[in-house]
Amino acid sequence: MRGIVNTLKSRWKSIGALIILYYILKIVLAFTVAKFAGLWLIAEDPVGPADLMVVLSPSSVAHRDIATDLYQNGLAKKILIPDLTLDALDADDLSEVEVPQVDVGAFSMAFPSGIVETFSPNNLEDLVHQLTGYMVEHSLHSAIVLAPSEKTRRIKLILKEDTETTGFRFAMLPVAEGNYDPEEWYLSTHGIKIVVSEYFEVARVLLSD
């Protein structure tokens, strides 16, 4: 009888260990998937000399510094920036955006006169349409695109159709701004909001094709 009891106890311990292991693996998998989900939103391409540099967040110090460095190293001959912030381009109502306008003058001061030009898109899709139109008009063939890291996948997807039809070469360069951690985004409400909203926008782009 005692042997049977001991056998049952041993089996229950084994079952308990398997259950604990199952939940540990489930948690590890959940964190791995979450990390992948955050990293997937970031698209990055090799950057080389290009005809044009497009800076999508010119109000950001990080974007301006990287753009300055790329220009000084001869990687772009011309710079194009939108006159609205990316938050404004994504918004349905501009009155809800804290700072919708870009300070074009402050950005342009970092470069020689005539290097920086602006354009006025209504949203990201229109931004890409105007960008490719600008490149056709000025006989340009390649561009480096600086954008907040979490938006680069969506922008790359929007650019994809134009790349296939025009032969233009776009190199995405993600810029980390400190407000998005791709590996631990799920630890903050702000991070969750960014990832959920970006995946919604990515799905919208994919479904519109």
C-alpha positions in Angstrom: 0.0 0.0 0.0 2.8 2.4 0.9 4.5 1.7 -2.4 1.3 2.6 -4.3 1.0 5.9 -2.4 4.6 6.7 -3.1 4.1 5.9 -6.8 1.0 8.2 -7.0 2.9 11.0 -5.2 5.8 10.6 -7.7 3.4 10.7 -10.7 1.6 13.8 -9.3 5.0 15.5 -8.9 5.8 14.7 -12.5 2.5 16.0 -13.7 2.9 19.1 -11.6 6.4 19.7 -13.0 5.1 19.3 -16.5 2.3 21.8 -15.9 4.8 24.3 -14.5 7.1 23.7 -17.5 4.2 24.2 -19.9 3.3 27.6 -18.4 6.9 28.6 -18.3 7.3 27.8 -22.0 4.0 29.6 -22.7 5.3 32.7 -21.0 8.6 32.5 -22.8 6.8 32.1 -26.1 4.6 35.1 -25.4 7.5 37.3 -24.6 9.4 36.0 -27.7 6.4 36.8 -30.0 5.9 40.2 -28.3 9.6 41.0 -28.9 9.3 39.9 -32.6 6.2 41.9 -33.0 8.0 45.0 -31.9 11.1 44.4 -34.0 9.1 43.6 -37.1 7.8 47.1 -37.3 11.4 48.3 -37.9 12.6 48.1 -41.5 16.2 49.0 -42.3 18.1 48.9 -45.6 21.8 49.4 -46.4 22.5 53.1 -47.0 24.7 54.3 -49.8 25.0 57.5 -51.9 21.6 58.6 -53.1 20.2 61.5 -55.2 17.8 62.6 -52.4 17.4 62.4 -48.6 13.8 62.5 -47.2 13.6 63.4 -43.6 10.1 62.6 -42.3 10.6 64.0 -38.8 12.7 67.1 -39.3 11.6 68.6 -36.0 13.4 65.8 -34.2 17.0 66.6 -33.1 18.0 63.0 -33.7 16.7 63.1 -37.3 18.4 66.5 -38.0 21.7 65.2 -36.6 21.7 62.1 -38.7 20.6 64.0 -41.8 23.5 66.5 -41.2 26.0 63.7 -40.9 24.8 61.9 -44.0 24.8 65.1 -46.0 28.3 66.1 -44.8 29.6 62.7 -45.8 28.2 63.1 -49.3 25.4 60.5 -49.2 22.8 62.9 -50.5 22.8 65.9 -52.8 19.3 67.2 -51.9 17.0 67.1 -48.9 13.2 67.0 -48.9 11.0 67.5 -45.8 7.3 67.6 -45.2 5.8 70.7 -43.7 3.6 68.7 -41.4 4.7 66.3 -38.6 4.1 62.6 -39.0 1.6 62.8 -36.1 -0.4 65.4 -38.1 -0.2 63.2 -41.3 -1.7 60.3 -39.3 -4.4 62.3 -37.6 -8.0 62.6 -38.7 -8.2 66.0 -37.1 -5.3 68.4 -36.9 -6.8 70.2 -33.9 -6.0 67.0 -31.9 -2.3 67.2 -32.7 -0.2 69.2 -30.2 2.4 70.4 -32.8 1.2 69.8 -36.4 3.6 72.1 -38.2 7.3 71.6 -38.8 9.8 74.4 -38.0 11.3 74.3 -41.5 13.6 77.3 -40.8 15.2 75.6 -37.8 15.9 72.5 -39.8 17.2 74.3 -42.9 19.7 76.3 -40.9 21.9 73.2 -40.5 22.4 73.0 -44.3 23.7 75.3 -47.1 21.1 77.5 -48.8 19.0 75.8 -51.4 19.7 72.2 -50.2 16.4 71.8 -48.3 13.0 71.8 -50.0 9.6 71.2 -48.5 6.4 69.6 -49.7 2.9 69.5 -48.3 1.4 66.0 -48.2 -2.1 65.3 -46.6 -1.2 61.9 -45.3 1.5 59.2 -45.6 0.1 57.8 -48.8 0.0 61.3 -50.4 3.5 61.9 -49.1 4.8 58.9 -51.1 2.8 60.0 -54.1 4.3 63.5 -54.0 7.8 62.1 -53.3 7.8 59.9 -56.4 6.3 62.8 -58.4 9.2 65.0 -57.2 11.7 62.4 -58.1 10.2 62.0 -61.6 10.2 65.8 -62.1 13.8 66.2 -61.1 15.1 63.0 -62.8 16.1 61.4 -59.5 16.5 57.7 -59.1 17.3 57.0 -55.4 16.5 58.3 -52.0 17.4 57.7 -48.4 14.3 57.9 -46.2 14.7 58.8 -42.5 11.7 58.0 -40.3 10.9 57.1 -36.7 11.8 53.4 -36.3 8.3 52.2 -35.5 6.9 53.7 -38.7 9.5 52.4 -41.1 7.8 49.1 -41.9 4.5 50.8 -42.9 6.4 53.4 -45.0 8.4 50.7 -46.7 5.1 48.9 -47.6 3.6 52.1 -49.0 6.8 52.7 -51.0 6.9 49.2 -52.4 4.3 49.7 -55.1 6.1 52.8 -56.4 9.4 51.0 -56.3 8.0 48.2 -58.5 6.4 50.5 -61.1 9.1 53.2 -61.3 12.4 51.4 -60.5 13.2 54.0 -57.8 15.5 52.8 -55.0 14.5 53.7 -51.5 16.7 52.9 -48.5 14.8 53.0 -45.2 16.9 54.4 -42.3 15.1 54.0 -38.9 15.8 56.6 -36.3 15.3 55.7 -32.6 13.9 58.6 -30.6 13.7 57.1 -27.1 9.9 56.9 -27.0 9.7 53.4 -28.5 11.5 50.2 -27.2 10.9 47.5 -29.8 11.9 44.7 -27.4 10.0 45.8 -24.3 7.1 47.9 -25.7 4.5 45.8 -23.9 5.8 47.1 -20.5 4.2 50.5 -21.0 0.9 51.8 -22.0 2.6 54.2 -24.5 4.5 51.3 -26.1 1.3 49.2 -26.4 -0.5 52.1 -28.0 2.2 52.6 -30.5 2.4 48.9 -31.5 -1.3 48.3 -31.7 -1.9 51.5 -33.8 1.0 50.7 -36.1 -0.2 47.2 -36.7 -3.7 48.5 -37.5 -2.2 51.0 -40.0 0.0 48.2 -41.5 -3.0 46.0 -42.0 -4.9 48.9 -43.6 -2.0 49.4 -46.1 -1.9 45.7 -46.9 -5.6 45.4 -47.4 -5.7 48.5 -49.7 -3.3 46.8 -52.2 
